Amino acid sequence: YAADGNLFFARPGPALREGIAILARCAYDDEDVVREALDELSFLPKEGNGWAQVHFPAKEKKQSIPDVEDLVTSDTFFELHQEACEANEDFYADPTSGYNVFTEVAHKKRGKCCGSGCRHCPYNHVNLKDKTMIQQPAFLYEGTDNANGGAFISSLSSIPPNSHIKVLFFSGGKDSYLTIRKLVQQKLQSNGTDNFHLILLTTYDFETKVIAHQDVNIDTVCRQARHLEIPLLGIPLHRSSGEEYLSRIEKGLDAVRSAIPDMKQLTLVFGDLHLEHIRQWREKELSKYSLEYPLWKIPYTELVDDLEASGVNIVVSASNQDGIGVGTTFSRRLWQDATKMGIDGFGEEGEFHSVAEVWTTSKEQALGLKL
């Protein structure tokens, strides 16, 4: 059974009576006499109104997709907002708090961002001072105009027309960090034939400001982006919105298009190492985009060599393995020990996650630039 704990149990008040009745109704569901008597209570909400029995039909087991987070798909404020916009309404009632929330329609009538971090801001929160409070996809860091990182590291304002934009899905961990270094190597080896510009994209939980699985705060990723001077797009995920992950990603990419309206090409880049089902999922769901996997099936020995060459400290940020503690430095020795434990040496199956402390060395060394 599932019930609305916030409404019926979390606060002292009259609703506790209904909560107790719901508990009794669930507990005695298999006793006909008691169940029928409870159903006669005038204050017991009908099933489906704040509580319901949950059925779990047998389904074919699906492979999980580590690091790809779908939002809750229940009918919550995402659909309410869509319906209100279709009706040209200025607000709708939030299903949890009951408060009125301005729609995108209302914000567009205003004609500009008010800087308050509104839930449905259509202006990419351009006037919001504390960017960690964004509720819609927006740039948390726009880069530095005098960035010395070659043609592919530029601030948003300095990216020229008809540019090739590569958007790296960036978690802050070692794999996505190594992907940046691989892109730098490709750029240097191309001798100017691949003049792309790089943007980092990070999804995180709006309430906690934490990146799923990594257990890393978005502030840490902002610090990484500033040190490397690479623009960072943040996509806050509202767990109670009902909006799907792919819809949210598309809004983020719309923010990129809005910031760089005259781009020539948009490529999505991922730091996947070897898990086929993840790559297949991406290529199915994001088939309209050009996709790149710079680290795909590169031997772990080469990846460890590159980490050591970077001089960047890599720290375990989350782990479900007894022998790999949070706060442990990821090193060649840890990789070897993890392999001996019978798990993936890079934690590709979700055994552990990491954060790249890029600020422990210079930007040039962290990126692998040849000056």
C-alpha positions in Angstrom: 0.0 0.0 0.0 1.0 3.6 -0.6 -0.3 6.7 1.1 0.3 10.4 1.1 2.4 10.7 4.2 2.8 14.4 3.9 -1.0 14.9 4.0 -2.1 12.3 6.5 0.8 11.6 8.8 3.5 14.2 8.8 1.8 17.0 10.7 -0.4 17.2 13.8 -4.0 18.1 12.9 -7.4 16.7 11.9 -5.9 14.8 9.0 -4.3 12.3 11.4 -7.8 10.9 11.9 -8.0 10.0 8.2 -4.4 8.7 8.4 -5.3 6.3 11.2 -8.4 5.1 9.3 -6.2 4.5 6.2 -3.7 2.4 8.3 -6.6 0.3 9.7 -8.1 -0.1 6.3 -4.8 -1.4 4.9 -4.0 -3.6 7.8 -7.4 -5.4 7.8 -7.9 -5.5 4.0 -8.1 -9.3 4.1 -10.8 -9.4 6.8 -14.2 -8.8 5.1 -16.2 -7.7 8.2 -13.6 -5.2 9.4 -13.0 -3.9 5.9 -16.7 -3.3 5.2 -17.1 -1.5 8.6 -14.2 0.7 7.9 -15.5 1.5 4.4 -18.6 2.9 6.1 -16.6 5.6 7.9 -17.5 9.0 6.4 -14.0 10.3 7.0 -12.1 7.4 5.4 -10.8 8.6 2.0 -11.9 6.4 -0.8 -9.1 4.2 -2.3 -7.3 6.2 -4.9 -7.8 9.5 -3.0 -4.5 9.8 -1.1 -3.9 6.1 -0.7 -4.1 2.9 -2.8 -3.0 -0.7 -2.9 0.1 -1.1 -5.1 0.2 -4.0 -7.4 3.4 -5.3 -8.9 2.7 -7.4 -11.9 5.4 -9.8 -13.0 7.5 -8.2 -15.7 10.6 -9.2 -17.6 13.6 -7.9 -15.7 15.2 -5.0 -17.4 18.8 -3.9 -17.1 19.2 -0.8 -15.0 20.9 2.2 -16.6 23.5 3.5 -14.1 23.8 7.3 -14.1 20.7 7.8 -16.2 18.0 9.1 -13.9 14.3 9.1 -14.9 12.1 11.4 -13.0 9.0 10.2 -11.2 6.3 9.7 -13.9 3.2 10.2 -11.7 0.7 12.9 -12.6 2.2 15.8 -10.7 2.9 19.4 -11.5 4.5 18.8 -15.0 1.2 17.8 -16.5 -0.8 20.3 -14.5 1.5 23.0 -15.9 1.2 21.7 -19.4 -2.6 21.8 -19.1 -2.6 25.3 -17.7 -0.4 26.6 -20.5 -2.6 24.9 -23.1 -5.6 26.8 -21.6 -3.5 30.0 -21.6 -3.8 30.2 -17.8 -1.4 32.3 -15.7 -1.1 29.9 -12.8 -2.1 26.4 -11.5 -2.4 25.0 -8.0 0.6 23.0 -6.8 -0.7 19.5 -6.0 1.5 19.2 -2.9 1.4 22.7 -1.2 -1.9 24.0 -2.8 -0.1 27.3 -3.6 -0.6 29.0 -6.9 2.4 28.7 -9.2 3.0 31.0 -12.2 3.0 29.3 -15.6 5.4 29.9 -18.4 2.5 31.8 -20.0 2.5 34.3 -17.1 6.2 34.7 -17.2 6.2 35.4 -21.0 3.6 38.1 -20.4 6.0 39.7 -18.0 8.6 39.7 -20.8 11.8 39.2 -18.7 13.3 37.1 -15.9 12.5 38.5 -12.5 15.5 36.9 -10.9 13.5 35.0 -8.3 14.3 31.5 -9.5 10.7 30.7 -10.6 9.8 27.1 -11.3 8.8 27.7 -14.9 11.1 30.5 -15.9 11.4 30.6 -19.7 14.4 32.9 -19.7 17.1 30.5 -18.5 17.2 32.3 -15.2 19.3 35.0 -16.7 18.8 37.5 -13.8 19.1 35.0 -11.0 22.1 35.8 -8.9 22.4 32.5 -7.1 22.6 30.1 -10.0 22.5 27.0 -7.7 18.8 27.9 -7.2 17.8 27.5 -10.8 14.6 25.4 -11.4 14.9 25.2 -15.2 18.0 24.3 -17.2 20.5 27.2 -17.2 24.2 27.9 -17.3 25.8 27.8 -13.9 29.1 29.0 -15.4 29.6 30.7 -18.7 33.3 30.5 -19.0 36.0 33.2 -19.1 36.6 35.4 -22.1 40.4 35.2 -21.8 40.5 31.4 -21.3 43.8 29.9 -22.5 42.7 26.5 -23.5 42.8 26.4 -27.3 40.0 27.0 -29.7 37.7 24.4 -28.0 37.6 26.1 -24.6 35.7 29.4 -24.9 33.2 31.4 -22.9 29.7 31.4 -24.3 30.0 35.0 -25.4 33.2 34.3 -27.4 32.0 31.3 -29.4 32.0 32.3 -33.1 29.1 31.7 -35.5 28.8 28.4 -37.3 30.7 26.5 -34.6 30.7 22.9 -33.8 29.4 22.5 -30.2 30.2 19.3 -28.2 28.1 18.9 -25.0 29.7 16.5 -22.5 27.4 14.8 -20.0 29.5 15.5 -17.0 29.1 13.9 -13.5 32.3 15.3 -12.0 33.8 11.8 -11.7 37.0 10.3 -13.2 35.4 8.9 -16.3 33.8 12.2 -17.5 37.0 14.0 -16.5 39.1 11.6 -18.5 36.7 12.2 -21.4 37.7 15.9 -21.3 41.3 15.0 -21.5 40.6 12.7 -24.4 38.8 15.5 -26.3 41.8 17.7 -25.7 44.1 15.0 -27.2 41.8 14.6 -30.2 41.8 18.4 -30.7 45.5 18.7 -30.5 46.0 15.8 -32.9 43.6 17.2 -35.4 45.9 20.1 -36.3 42.9 22.5 -36.4 40.6 20.3 -38.5 38.2 19.8 -35.7 37.4 23.2 -34.3 34.8 22.3 -31.7 33.8 24.2 -28.5 33.1 22.3 -25.3 30.2 22.7 -22.9 29.7 20.5 -19.8 26.1 19.3 -18.9 25.3 18.1 -15.4 22.0 16.8 -14.0 21.3 16.9 -10.3 18.5 16.7 -7.8 16.9 20.1 -7.3 16.1 19.6 -3.6 19.4 18.2 -2.4 21.7 19.7 -5.1 23.4 16.3 -5.3 24.3 14.4 -8.4 22.7 11.0 -8.5 25.0 8.0 -7.7 28.1 10.3 -7.4 26.9 11.7 -4.1 28.6 15.0 -5.2 27.1 18.4 -4.7 26.6 20.6 -7.7 28.8 23.2 -6.1 31.8 20.9 -6.5 31.1 20.5 -10.3 30.8 24.3 -10.5 34.2 24.5 -8.9 35.6 22.0 -11.5 34.1 24.0 -14.4 35.6 27.3 -13.1 39.0 25.8 -12.6 39.0 24.3 -16.1 37.2 27.4 -17.5 34.7 25.3 -19.4 31.0 26.5 -19.6 28.7 24.4 -17.4 25.0 23.9 -18.0 23.0 22.7 -15.0 19.8 20.7 -15.3 17.9 20.4 -12.0 15.7 17.3 -11.7 12.4 17.7 -9.8 11.7 14.3 -8.4 8.0 15.1 -7.9 7.4 16.8 -11.3 6.3 13.9 -13.4 8.6 15.1 -16.2 10.6 12.4 -17.9 14.4 12.5 -18.0 14.6 12.9 -21.8 12.2 15.8 -21.8 14.4 17.5 -19.2 17.5 16.9 -21.3 15.9 18.4 -24.3 15.1 21.5 -22.4 18.7 21.7 -21.4 19.8 21.4 -25.0 17.3 24.1 -25.9 19.1 26.3 -23.4 22.4 25.6 -25.3 20.6 26.5 -28.6 19.3 29.7 -27.0 22.8 30.7 -25.9 24.4 29.8 -29.2 21.6 30.2 -31.8 23.9 30.1 -34.8 25.8 26.9 -34.1 26.6 24.7 -37.1 26.6 21.3 -35.4 25.6 19.9 -32.0 27.3 16.7 -30.7 26.5 14.9 -27.5 29.5 13.3 -25.7 29.5 10.5 -23.1 32.2 9.0 -20.9 30.9 5.4 -21.1 33.6 2.8 -21.0 32.2 -0.5 -22.1 28.6 -1.2 -21.0 26.8 -2.1 -24.2 23.2 -1.7 -22.9 23.9 1.9 -21.8 25.2 2.8 -25.2 22.3 1.1 -26.9 19.8 3.0 -24.7 21.5 6.3 -25.6 21.6 5.6 -29.3 17.9 4.6 -29.3 16.6 7.5 -27.2 19.0 10.2 -28.6 19.1 9.0 -32.2 18.5 12.4 -33.7 21.8 13.7 -32.3 25.4 12.9 -33.3 26.9 10.9 -30.4 30.5 10.3 -29.3 32.1 7.9 -26.9 35.8 9.0 -26.7 36.7 6.4 -24.0 34.8 3.5 -25.5 36.7 0.2 -24.7 40.0 1.9 -24.1 42.0 -0.5 -21.9 42.0 0.4 -18.3 45.8 0.4 -18.2 45.8 3.4 -20.6 43.1 5.2 -18.5 45.1 4.8 -15.3 48.2 6.0 -17.1 46.3 9.1 -18.2 45.0 9.8 -14.7 48.5 9.6 -13.3 49.8 11.9 -16.0 47.1 14.5 -15.1 48.3 15.0 -11.6 44.7 15.3 -10.5 43.6 13.7 -7.2 40.6 11.3 -7.7 38.6 10.5 -4.6 35.9 7.9 -4.0 32.7 9.8 -3.4 30.3 6.9 -3.0 30.7 3.1 -2.7 28.8 -0.1 -1.9 31.9 -2.1 -1.4 33.3 -2.9 2.0 36.9 -2.8 0.7 36.5 0.6 -1.0 35.7 3.4 1.5 34.4 6.9 0.7 37.3 9.3 0.8 39.8 6.8 -0.5 42.1 8.0 -3.3 41.5 6.2 -6.6 44.9 5.0 -7.8 46.6 2.2 -9.8 46.7 0.2 -6.5 42.9 0.7 -5.9 42.2 -0.3 -9.5 44.2 -3.5 -9.1 42.7 -4.3 -5.7 39.2 -3.8 -7.0 39.9 -6.2 -9.8 41.2 -8.8 -7.4 37.9 -8.3 -5.4 36.1 -9.5 -8.5 34.5 -6.2 -9.4 35.0 -3.7 -12.2 38.2 -1.9 -11.5 36.7 1.4 -12.6 33.3 0.9 -10.9 31.6 0.8 -14.2 28.8 -1.4 -12.8 28.0 1.1 -10.1 30.3 -0.5 -7.4 31.8 2.9 -6.6 31.9 6.5 -7.9 34.4 9.3 -7.7 35.1 13.0 -7.9 38.0 14.5 -9.8 39.6 17.3 -7.7 40.9 19.1 -10.7 41.9 22.1 -8.6 44.8 20.1 -7.1 46.9 21.0 -10.2 47.0 23.7 -12.8 44.3 24.0 -15.4 46.9 23.3 -18.2 48.1 20.1 -16.6 44.6 19.0 -15.7 43.5 19.4 -19.3 46.7 18.0 -20.8 47.4 21.1 -22.9 50.7 21.5 -24.7 51.6 25.2 -24.3 
